[in-house]
Amino acid sequence: MTETWSPEGEGVMRLPSGRLVRGRGLRRPLPVGPEPDFAVHLLGGPPPGVAWDSEWLRWPDFRLPADRVTARAVLTEAWNRALGERVEVACGGGRGRTGTALACLAVLDGVPAEEAVAYVRRNYHPKAVETPWQRRYVVRFAKG
């Protein structure tokens, strides 16, 4: 088992279960410190290559995932792996798509869907989850 993120690390959010996940914008430099063990890249086109395990969810900017079944599977894998690994969720800017995915992880962790966006805004970034349809996606994600 790998050492997980430092709770004080840049972009690190603690879920109610204690799992730590890091959100970030890929247009910014990689934060100082350990590399992820697993990353979920939320982009409209192929992500840059990385030296760690990663999954690409085709998710255009300001939109929703192109394949919601795959999105659920990948986000569930990320949530499971965050129990003992350094998991990173990243899009271009690190707010809209990343915040939406983090809110979905919060739902998987037991946060009520109606409270998940507020949870992420409080614990990750105040402008996370940028569009009304991203907020609706989080509520629908909870329903399976």
N, C-alpha and C positions, 0 to 999 in steps of 0.2 A: 504494500500500500504506500502511496506517495504522500508526502506532506502536502496539505491543502494550502490555500491562499492565507496570507495574513489578513485578519479582519480589517486592519487599517490600510490595506493596499489600495492603490488607485482603482476606482471602479468596482471594488468588491462589495457585494451585497450578501448579507446573512439572511437566509430563509428561516422561518420559524423552527424548523427541525435542527438548525445549527449548520446545515450545509452552506458552504460559501461558493458563490459563483461570481465571475468577473465579467462585467460588460465593458465594451470599449468600441471606439470608432477606428476603423481600419485606416482612415486617412491621417491618423495621428501615430506618432512613433510607439513602438512596443514599450509598455511601462518597464521601468527598472525592476529587476527581481527575477524570480524563476519564470520559466516559460510554462505555458499551459501543457497539460497532458492530453487534453481533448478540446477542440474548438468547434463551434457551430458558426458558420459564416452565412449571413443573411444578405444575399446580394442578387441583383438582377442578372449578372453575368458571372463567369467563373472567377473564383477567388484567387489571390496570389498563393503560390506554393508555400507551405510551412513545413517545419521539421517535426511536427507532432501530429497525432491523429486528428483528423478534422472531417467534418461533413459540410457539404454545401447545400443549403436550402435556397432554391431559386425564389427570391422574394424581392421584387422591384421596389425601389425607393417610394415611400409614401403609400405603398399598397399592402397586400396580404400575400401569404405564401401561395405559390402557384399550385402546389399539391398539398392539400391539408392533411391527408392521411399520412404522407411522408413526414410532414412537419410534426405531427403528433408523435410519430415514432422516434424521430430524431430528438425532439425536446424531452421525451420520456427517457431516452438513453442518456441525455445530458444530465437530467435530474438524478438518475440512478448513479451515474459515474461521479457526480459531485459529492457523494457520500464519502469518498476517499481519494478523489483525484482533483487536480486543478482544472476546472472547466471554465472556458471562456465563451461568451456569446458576443458576436461582433457584426456590425453592419458598417456602412460607410461613415456615418456621423456618430453612431453610438447612442442615439436617443430613440427614434421612432420604432424601427424594426427591433432593435436590441431591447428597448423597453417593453415592447409587446411580448417578445419571447421571454423576457425575465418575468413578466406578469403571468405568463402561462406556467412557468416553473413554480411561481408562488402558488398558483392554483393547484398544481400537482402536489405541492407541499402542504396543502390544507387551508390556504387563505381563501375565504369565500370569493367567488368570481367578481362580485359587485365591489369588493374592497381591494382587489389585486392591483389595479392601476394606481390607486392612492398609496398602497404599500410600496410599490416600486418608486413612485415619485418621492416618497418620504425617505426611502432607504438607498436609492441609487442616484436618481437625478430628477429635479423638480419639473423638468420639461419632457420626461420620458413618455412615450406613447403619444404620438403627435396628431393622429387623425381620429375622427369619430368612428370610422370603420375599424380601426385598430382596437379601439376600446370595445366595440361590439364583438370583435373576434375573440377577445379574452373571455367574455361572458359565454360565447358559444363554445369555446374550447372546453369549458367546464362541463358542458353537456355531452361531450364525447363526439 
